[in-house]
Amino acid sequence: MSSTKDFIRNTALSFKNLIAFFANLNKGSYETELKAFYKTINNQEVANPEVTKGAVSKARKKLKPSAFIELNEKTVQEYEQQAPLKTWYGMRPVGVDGSTVTVPDETEIKEHFGVWEGRHGDPCPKARISQMFDVLNHITLDAIIKPKSQGERELAADHFLKLMPSDLVLLDRGYPAAWLFSLILSLDANFCARVKISQWKVIKKFFRSGKMETIVKLPMSYSSIRNCREMGLELEPIKIRLIRIGLPSGETEILATSLLDQEKFAYDVFAELYHLRWPVEEDYKIMKCRIQVENFSGKTVRSVYQDFHAKVFSKNLTMMIANSVEPLVEKNTESRKYKYQVNFTQALSAIKNVIVLLILRPSDKIHSIIEDLQALILRCVDAIRPGRSNKRIFKKRNKKFNPAYRQPA
């Protein structure tokens, strides 16, 4: 909250109600979403909103986006303490990846986040987003939305401050840097990253050698030395293990990892390990297409931060409930030809409006709500057909959300 005096009265739009309203995976107009919200919490047959859209706009000015960040952190922390988590060799593999999102075309927002100067058309307002993602349990551990001018490595460094000693960071080709590796190691975590063959001399030498793997020392560049000094990190060369992977396409993939023990971590495990990071890229499809993270409900900088972090929290909560029914899905489908998984799109549909009850109802009522939700999600499963692959389409026109024409339902 912005002030100790904000939200102190028990009104129809209290602090808790406001949190629940924005966490409800909203895609429609204020009027549409308010009808659904009050119809749900008051168990009405015909919707009768208790507040106006103007009241919501006024109230959200007092709501700090950090409320959703802290709510997500607390929820993830409790989930990890109680849920049976999947790991890899006792470690938590976390993928870090970034993207950009289109933000509302408002002067205040463009000045804050920046614009994308394309070859054709008017400049497009863009923000940079990044997340650190538990790739086995499909949970966003940390999410950031910042001005477009901030680089992906810079945002990754912010994520890494929340690493745990048992974490194994999986990075794509745009991230590797000696100073970033040093930061990960200083936090007692490990890394496995795909590197460009042309990035460092030691990589070029290894590629030309024809060896399948080797251990080398990676020297610090001038820029890495500068960054390490600013962060108080060691300046000594880093010992890394280089691994050559042949891809089905005929290309060669080079991995750099801090997992030096060749007996414990044999060569054969690394092709699968690196590709464990794929879910973090798939999660951006969920964010952009399923929960419509670019469908912002306000025209201010604060509203952009609120909507982004509210939807990250709601996505995580949905995944936690979906994960909880996974053992039952496996048991119910064990005699079938294929393995099955929860249809996450349908899980998101199921939790819409129910999520406000999970936030607002008394604790003794929540258990039965979750059980009903689990039973519904359990019926929404799809077969996993191995060997399927689709060609990636890179040039695709982005869907823009016009606040004047928001969907009615």
N, C-alpha and C positions, 0 to 999 in steps of 0.2 A: 504494500500500500504506500501511497505517496506521503501520507501524513498520519499521525496517530489519531487524528480526529475523523479520518475518513472511515466510512462503513461502521460507525459505532452504533447506529440505530438499527433496530430489527425491522427493516422495510421489506417490501416485496422484491427488491433488487439488492439484497444483502451481499456482502463479500462472497459468501459461500455460494449463493445463487448465481452470482456473476461468473465465478469460476466454473460452475457446472454448465452454464449457458454457453460459454466459449469453448468448453471441452467437448461439446456435443457434435463434433464433426460437421459444423455448419457449412452449407453450400448455397442456401437460399437467402432471400432478403431478410432484414431484421423482422419485418412483420410475419413472414412465413415461419421463421425459426422461433419467434416468441410464442406463436400459437401452439406449435408442437411442444415447446418447453413447458408452458403452463398447463396444457392439456395433460401432459405426462405427470407432472408433480402433483397436480390437484385431482387427478383421476376424473377428468371431465369428459362427457360424451361429446360436447360441442366446445371448441376452444374459446376461452375467454381470457385473453392476456391481461395481466394486472398492471403492466407498465407499457409505455410507448417506446417507439424506436428512439425518440429524442432523449428519453431517460437513460436508455442503454448507452447512447453516444456520450452523454454527460458523465455517466458512472465510470465508463472505461478509461476516461482521462485520469482517474485516480488509481487505476490498477496497474501496478508494476509488472512487466513481463516476467520478472524474476520469480513471481509467484508460481508460474507454470514450470519454470526451470527447477525450482526447489521441490515442487510436487513430484516432478518426474524423477529427480535424484532420490527422493525418499522412497518412492514406489519401487524403483529399480533395486535399491539397497535392501529393502525388505524381501523382495522377490528372490534375490540371489541368496539370501539367508535361509529361505524356506523351500525353494523349489529344487528338484533334482536336476542340476545343470549338466549339459553335455560339455565335455572337455576333450582336448587332444594331448595325449601323453601327460595328463594332469595340468595342462596349461589352458588358459582361456584365449583362443585366437580372436583377435579383434581387427577388423578391417577399417581402414580410414580412407575416405573418398570424398570428393567435393563435386559441386555442380553449381549452376546459376539458376536463379528464378526471376521471372518477370514480376515486377512490383507495380503498384498503381502509378499511373502517369500524372502525378501531382508534383508541384514545384518543390515543396518541402521534402518529399520522398526522393526526388531526383537529386537534389542538392546533397542529401545525406548518403544515399547508396551509390549514386553515379549512374551513368548511362552507357549503353553499348552502341558504339558507332559502327553500324553495318555499312556494307557497300551500297545498299539500296534502301530507300525509305528514310523515315525520320529516326533519330536516335531513340533507342528503346531503354527505359529504366530497368536496371538489373541489380540484383543483390547476389552475393556469393554465399552459398551454404556449404556446410561440411558436417560430417558426423563420424563418430567412432562407434563401431557397430560390432556387437557380439555375433559372429557369423554362424555359430552353431545353434544358438538359442534365439537368434533373430530379434535382438533387443538393441535399441539405440541407447548407448551408454552416455553419450554426450553429443549435443547438437548445437551448431553455431550458425547464425545468420549475421553477416557483416557487409560493409560496403564492398563493392566489386573490386576496388583497388587493392584490397588485402589478398595476398597470395595464398595458395593452398598449403604450402609448407609452413607458413606463419600460423595458419589456423590449426594445422596438424600439431604444431608445438604446443598450442593451447590445450588441445585434447590430451596430449601426453602427460600433462601435469596431473591428470586423473588416472593414470595407469597404476595397476597393482603389480606386485613382484611376480605374480604367476601369469602375467599377460604376454602374449606373443603377437606382435604387431605385423600385419600383412599389408604391404604397400605396393602400389602399381608404379609404373616406370617414371611418372612425373615427380615422385617424392624423394627418391634416394639422394642424400647429401651426408657428408661425413659428420657435420655438426648435428644433424637430426638423429643419426645413428648413435652418436655420443650421448645425446639427451636421453634416448631410450635406455641405453645401458646404465646411465647414471641413476635411473629409477629402478634398477634391478629387474627390468623387463628384457625381452628378447625381440628379434625382428627377423622377417624373411621378406625380401623385396625383389621384385623384378627390376633389372637394371638395363639401361641401353648399352649396347656393345661399344658404342663410341664415347661413353660418358667419361671413363677414366683409363689411364694407360694400363693399369693392372688388369682391367677387364679386356682390353684389346689383346694384351699378351696372352691371357688365359684362353681367349677365343681362338687365337691362331695356334695355340699349342695342341689343340685337339683333345686335351684331357677332359674327363667327365667331371672331375671335381678337384679342388685344391684349396689350401689355406694360405692367405696372403695378408700383408699388412697394408691398410688403406691410409695413405698420408693425408694430412689436412691441407686443403687449399687455402689461399689467403682469405677468401670470404668465409670459409668454415672456421678458420682461426679467429676471425673477428667476431663471429656469432658465438663461438665457444667462450671467448673472453667476456663477452657481454653477459653470458648466462652462468659464468663461473664453472665451466666444464673443463675436463682434461684436454690437453693439446696434443697428446701423444698419438701416433698412428693407431688405427683400430684394426684388430685382428678379425678378419671375416673369412667365411667359407664360401667359395664360389662353386656353383653347380650348373652343369650344362643339361638342358632338357630339350629333347627333340619333339617338336609338335607334329600332329597329324598332317598339317599343311605343308610340312617340309621346312618350316622355319626353325631357328634355334633360339631357345629362351635361356637367358642367363639369370640365375638367382643369386643374391647375396644374403647370407644369413649369419647370425651370431651363434647359432647352434653348432658348435665346433666338434662335439663328441660324435665321432663317426660310428662308434659301436651302438650307442643309444639311439642316434638318429641316422639310420642308414640312408644311403643315396636314394633308394627306391621310394621313400615316403614323401619326397619333396614335391614331385609333380602334383600329387593330390593335395598336399598342404597348401601350396600357393593358390590353387584353384578353389580352395575353401572360401576365398575372399569374394567369390562371385555374388553371394547374397547381398553384399553391401551395395553393389551396383543395381541389383534387382529391386532393392528397397526404394531406390529413387523413382522407379516406375510406380510403386505403391504410393509414394508421397505425391508425385505429380499427377498421376492418372486416377488413383482410387480415392485418396482423401483430398485431392485438389488443393495442394498447399499454396498454389499460386492464385487461388480464388479468395483474395483478401476481402475482409468485411468492412474495412475502414479506409480512410484517406490520409492518415497520419503515420509518421514514423513509428510511434508507439504501437499503433494498431497492427502494423506489419510484424513487429516483434511478438506481440501478444498472440496473433493468429498462428504464427509459425510454431512457437513453443507449445501452444495449446494442442495443436494437431499432432505434434511429436509425442506428447504425453498420451493422448488418446490412442494413437497407433500402438504404442508400447503396451498399454493396458489391454487392448484387444489381443495382441500377440501373446501376452501372458496367459490369458484365459484360453486362447486357442492351443497353446503349448500344454495346458493342463489336461486336455482331452486326447492328446496324441497317443498315450498308452492304450486308451480305449479304442482309438481308431485302428491301431496295430492289431489289437486282440480281435476286434470285430471283422477284420478283413484278412486275417492270416491265412485263410484257406483259398483266397482268390489268386488269380494269376499275377497281378501286379500289386505293388505296395500302394497304399493310399495316404493322402495327406488332407488336412483341413483346407477348404477353399477360403482363402483369407479375404477375398472380396466379399463373400457372403457373411463372413464373420464380422466384417466392418458394418455391413448392412444390419446385422442382428443387434449390434451394440448401440447403434444410433438410437437416441432417446433413452435407452436403458442406462446409458452411462451417467445420466443426470441422477438416476435413482441410486446408483452406486456411490455417488458423492454426497447426496442429500439425505438418504434414508438412514435411520438409526442402525447401529452396528449389528443388532440382533436380527434385523431384516435382510441384511446384505447377503448372508449365506444362502438363503433360499433363492434370491435373485440370481446369484452366480450359478447355482445348480440349474435353474431354468435356462439360463443363457448357455451353459455347457451342453445341455441336452439338445438345444436348438443347433448349436454349432456342430455337434457330433453328427448331425444328419447332413451336413454340407461338406462332403468330401469328394475328392477327385483322384483318379488313378495317376500314378507316376509312371510314365512310359519312358524307359531308358533309351538313350541313343538319339533322342530328338534334338535337333538344333535348327535354329532359324537365322537367316542372314541378317546381320545388324543393319538397320537403316539409319544413317547418320544425318541426312538432310531431310528433316521432317518439319513442316511448318508448326510452330508452337501455337497451342490454343490459348487465346487471350480471353480473360474474364472481364466483361464490362459490368461495372457495378450498377449501371442503370438498367441492365437486363438480366438480373439474377434469376435463377430458376425458381418457379413458384412452389415447388415441392421436392 
